[in-house]
Amino acid sequence: MITEAQKKAFAEWCDEKLGYGCDEDDVAVTADTVQMFYDAAREIGSADTATMPDGTPVTIYERLQLRKGSPRTDVVIADFGDQRAVIIC
């Protein structure tokens, strides 16, 4: 289970590294895998990977369209093993 401290660290990392201005209230927790986000996307502008200071892998999808007709957004996913933390900007 993702802790509040992990959510806060992820939000702070997104703010510091990506300039998203997020806090832990912007973080959703899901059992969906990174691959499930990729498979569900209608279109992806670009994808990149990074690593948080604690070693947590992060996937950054820029301009991802989650469903037809929806606006393109950036989606950042931190993989904590059995759960993922997600910020949609």
WOLINJO-V851346 format. One record per residue. N is the residue number from 1. RES is the residue in one letter. PHI is phi as a letter, one per 30 degrees, with the letter a starting at -180 (* if undefined). PSI is psi in whole degrees, -180 to 180 (999 if undefined). D_FIRST is the distance of its C-alpha to the first C-alpha in whole Angstrom. Layout:
N,RES,PHI,PSI,D_FIRST
N,RES,PHI,PSI,D_FIRST
This chain:
1,M,*,138,0
2,I,d,129,4
3,T,d,164,6
4,E,d,-36,10
5,A,d,-40,11
6,Q,d,-42,10
7,K,d,-44,11
8,K,d,-44,14
9,A,d,-40,15
10,F,d,-46,14
11,A,d,-43,17
12,E,d,-39,19
13,W,d,-45,19
14,C,d,-40,20
15,D,d,-47,23
16,E,d,-48,24
17,K,d,-32,24
18,L,c,-12,25
19,G,i,30,26
20,Y,d,-15,24
21,G,i,39,24
22,C,c,160,21
23,D,b,180,19
24,E,d,-21,15
25,D,d,-18,16
26,D,d,-4,17
27,V,c,126,14
28,A,c,151,12
29,V,c,135,9
30,T,b,156,10
31,A,c,-9,10
32,D,e,140,13
33,T,d,165,14
34,V,e,-41,17
35,Q,d,-36,20
36,M,d,-40,19
37,F,d,-45,20
38,Y,d,-47,23
39,D,d,-33,24
40,A,d,-17,24
41,A,d,139,25
42,R,d,-37,29
43,E,a,143,30
44,I,b,126,28
45,G,d,-52,31
46,S,a,162,29
47,A,b,144,26
48,D,b,161,25
49,T,b,156,22
50,A,a,178,21
51,T,b,131,19
52,M,d,161,18
53,P,e,-28,19
54,D,d,4,16
55,G,j,-2,17
56,T,d,126,14
57,P,d,142,16
58,V,b,136,17
59,T,c,133,19
60,I,c,114,21
61,Y,c,121,23
62,E,c,137,26
63,R,h,49,28
64,L,d,132,26
65,Q,c,113,28
66,L,d,-34,25
67,R,a,157,28
68,K,e,131,32
69,G,i,-13,33
70,S,d,154,30
71,P,d,153,30
72,R,d,136,29
73,T,b,164,26
74,D,d,138,24
75,V,b,126,21
76,V,c,128,18
77,I,b,122,15
78,A,c,127,13
79,D,c,106,11
80,F,c,24,8
81,G,j,-98,9
82,D,d,-11,7
83,Q,b,158,7
84,R,c,145,9
85,A,c,135,10
86,V,b,137,14
87,I,b,128,17
88,I,c,120,20
89,C,c,999,23
